Amino acid sequence: MEKGKDITVNTSLIRKVTLASMLGTIFDYYDFFITGTAAASVWPAVFFPTSTFATAVLLSFSVYGIGFFSRPIGSYLFGHFGDKRGRKEILVLTLILAGLSTLGMGLTPSYYTLGLIAPIILTIFRFIQGIGLGGEWGGATTWITEVAAKGRRGFWAGFVPLSVFIGLLLADITLLGLQSFFPRDFYLSIGWRIAFIIGTIIVLIGAIIRFRLSESPLFVRIVESKMIERAPANKVLKEYWRKILLLAGSVMYITAIGYLTQTFSISYLSALKVPPPYTIISVIFSTIGGIITVFLGMYVSDIIGRKKTIMIGQLLVIILGIPIFLMIDTGDFLLSRIAIILGTTIEGFGFAAFGAFMAEQFPTKYRYSGSGLSYQIATPLAGGLAPIIASQLFNIFGTHAGIYIGFEVFAYSLIGFICMLFTKETKGEELK
């Protein structure tokens, strides 16, 4: 146990909350990542079969990108209620919403069945899925940070970024397994949908696990002290808008390099005659590398601080971003695999520290809203926009677009590094 100013935190509670947060985040991001992999390898043929390959990829990633643009809406709505009603209750609702929308996408008929109505329905469900996921990061990192010991918050909150990679790993293994097991025609019509149905089931299990746990003791304390804000999401935007924008700018590079190497690369390398299953295996290997570096970053952030850990990660991407996409541009099987593994591996180190870093920036009465908005405002600007920009570059330059995509990653990373210069270190600070 560790004693804070007014609260004694039980190590058993930290472990239980971390496990519940991890399971929910894993399942939530599993749903989100199977959508990304399907957008790269399945949706162009299923929902946009009358377009050229490059245009179909662009349209597919545009639908995929809608989920990123709705995530800030989810972070605002769920952050508001998470700071008014509690972390646990709202984190259960985020999972349910994400799970049901994932089921809807998995059951959406193809273009050949409904025509243009099919991608419209798909887009609506994708938008709703983004709203559900938008409430996940802020709630999970807040819940863990508020129960963790002060000197170990970087480590414990790092399990949320770790869960993102585990969700990606499970998503790619599931889709690769289905793609390998079923004939191509069956996989394109029905097989890929099984992964979405599985995602719905496991998300609902995660919601049940979360429901059985206790509320954050810090949140209970502000309830008892009658410190709940009437409109916390509005208040945090009004009082901390500069900090939120800086944090959003600092984390954009994570979603940019992540989604470009882990999802867009599947379509791009397919145009370079590298089969999607081979690239998906490369992404699986890369995720293992990311998990290792997240673990390293979790420990390091409690030693040298969150800010230095993140900036080291940003410098790695600034230095290696362009070479990674030049290697992908070769279309060489081995070089492309090394590039994808390298991309996710260097992403993981800095990503690990963002869990605690963002949550620690805000007082308890705004923490869910502030942390969530800081992370999710970045997602449409990077995770949503970056693959669309890359798809447009692919449309213009064809299979020689790698260097331009590399400069895109470089720009996101440089912006992040500059934003971090104006943030403050939070390691060792008392939570307010």
C-alpha positions, 0 to 999 in steps of 0.5 A, spaced: 500 500 500 501 507 498 499 513 502 497 519 499 495 525 502 488 523 504 488 516 500 491 509 501 491 505 495 491 498 495 496 494 490 491 489 489 486 494 487 491 497 482 492 490 479 485 489 478 483 496 475 489 495 470 487 488 468 480 490 467 482 497 463 487 492 459 482 487 457 477 492 455 482 496 451 485 490 448 478 488 445 476 495 443 482 496 439 481 489 436 475 491 434 478 498 431 484 494 428 480 489 424 476 495 421 483 498 419 486 491 416 479 490 413 479 497 410 486 495 407 485 488 404 477 487 404 473 493 403 476 495 396 473 489 393 467 488 397 464 495 397 468 499 392 468 493 386 467 498 380 473 503 382 480 502 380 484 499 385 487 506 387 481 509 388 478 503 391 483 504 396 482 511 397 475 510 398 476 505 403 481 509 407 476 515 407 470 510 410 476 508 415 478 515 417 471 517 419 472 513 425 478 517 427 473 524 426 468 521 430 473 519 436 473 526 439 466 527 439 466 520 443 472 523 448 468 529 449 461 526 451 464 520 455 469 525 458 463 529 460 459 523 463 466 520 466 468 526 470 460 527 473 458 519 474 465 516 474 470 512 470 467 505 471 460 506 469 462 510 463 468 505 461 463 499 460 458 504 456 464 505 451 465 498 450 458 496 449 457 502 443 464 500 440 462 492 440 455 493 437 457 498 432 463 493 430 457 487 429 453 492 425 459 493 420 461 485 420 453 484 418 453 490 412 451 487 406 456 488 400 456 493 394 453 487 390 447 486 394 445 494 396 449 498 391 451 505 394 447 504 400 452 498 403 458 503 403 453 508 406 451 504 412 458 501 413 460 509 414 455 510 419 457 504 423 464 506 423 462 513 425 459 510 431 465 505 433 469 511 433 465 515 438 465 508 442 473 508 442 473 515 443 471 514 450 476 509 451 483 512 452 481 518 457 477 513 461 482 507 462 488 512 463 485 516 468 482 510 472 489 506 472 493 513 474 488 515 480 489 508 483 497 507 482 502 509 486 506 515 485 512 513 483 509 507 479 504 511 475 508 511 468 509 503 469 502 502 470 498 507 466 503 504 460 499 498 460 494 502 456 498 503 450 501 496 451 493 494 450 493 497 444 498 493 441 496 487 443 489 489 440 492 490 433 496 483 434 490 479 436 486 483 430 491 481 425 492 474 427 485 473 427 484 476 420 490 472 417 487 465 420 481 466 417 484 469 410 488 462 410 483 458 412 477 460 407 478 460 400 478 467 397 471 468 395 468 465 401 473 470 405 471 476 401 464 474 402 463 471 409 470 470 412 472 477 414 465 478 417 467 472 423 472 477 426 467 482 427 462 478 430 468 475 435 470 482 436 463 483 439 463 477 443 469 479 447 468 486 447 461 485 451 465 480 456 470 486 457 464 490 459 462 485 464 469 484 467 469 492 468 462 492 471 464 488 477 470 493 479 470 498 484 470 506 482 477 510 482 478 512 490 480 519 487 473 520 484 469 518 490 473 523 494 471 529 489 464 526 489 464 526 497 467 533 497 462 536 492 467 538 487 463 535 481 463 540 475 457 541 472 460 541 465 467 538 466 468 537 458 466 544 457 470 547 463 477 543 461 476 546 454 476 553 456 481 553 462 486 548 458 485 549 451 493 550 450 495 544 454 490 540 450 492 542 443 500 541 445 498 534 448 494 533 441 500 535 437 505 531 441 502 525 440 500 525 432 506 522 430 504 515 434 497 515 430 501 517 423 506 512 423 502 507 426 496 507 421 501 508 415 506 502 417 500 497 420 494 498 415 496 503 409 502 499 408 498 492 406 494 496 400 501 499 398 505 493 398 499 489 395 500 494 389 508 492 389 506 485 388 507 483 395 501 479 398 497 482 403 498 475 408 505 476 407 504 484 410 500 482 415 505 477 418 510 483 418 505 487 422 504 481 427 512 481 427 512 488 428 507 488 434 511 484 438 517 489 437 512 494 439 510 490 445 517 490 447 519 497 447 512 499 450 515 495 456 521 498 456 518 505 455 514 504 461 520 502 466 524 508 463 518 513 464 518 512 471 526 513 471 528 519 467 521 522 466 515 522 461 517 528 457 524 525 456 522 518 454 517 521 449 522 526 446 527 520 445 521 516 441 520 522 437 527 523 435 527 516 433 521 517 428 524 523 425 531 520 424 528 513 421 521 515 418 523 517 411 528 511 410 523 506 413 518 508 407 524 508 402 525 501 404 517 499 403 518 503 396 522 497 394 517 492 394 522 487 396 519 482 401 525 482 406 526 490 406 519 491 407 518 486 413 524 490 416 521 496 415 514 495 418 517 491 424 522 497 425 516 502 424 512 499 430 518 498 434 520 505 435 513 507 435 512 503 442 518 506 446 515 513 446 507 511 446 508 508 453 509 514 457 503 518 454 498 514 458 501 517 465 503 523 461 496 525 459 492 523 465 497 527 470 496 534 466 489 535 469 486 535 476 481 529 478 475 533 476 477 534 469 482 528 468 477 523 464 475 529 459 482 532 459 486 526 457 481 523 452 480 530 448 488 531 448 489 524 445 483 523 441 483 530 438 490 528 435 486 522 431 483 525 426 489 529 424 493 523 424 490 517 424 484 519 420 488 524 415 495 521 414 492 514 411 488 519 406 494 523 404 498 517 403 492 514 399 492 521 395 500 520 394 499 513 392 494 516 387 498 521 384 505 518 384 503 510 384 508 505 387 514 511 387 510 515 393 514 512 399 519 518 399 513 522 400 509 518 405 516 518 409 516 526 409 509 525 411 511 521 417 517 526 418 513 532 419 508 529 424 514 527 428 517 534 428 511 537 430 510 532 436 517 534 438 516 541 437 510 541 441 513 537 447 518 542 448 512 547 451 510 541 455 511 540 463 514 534 466 509 530 471 513 525 473 513 525 481 507 530 482 501 529 486 495 528 483 490 534 484 
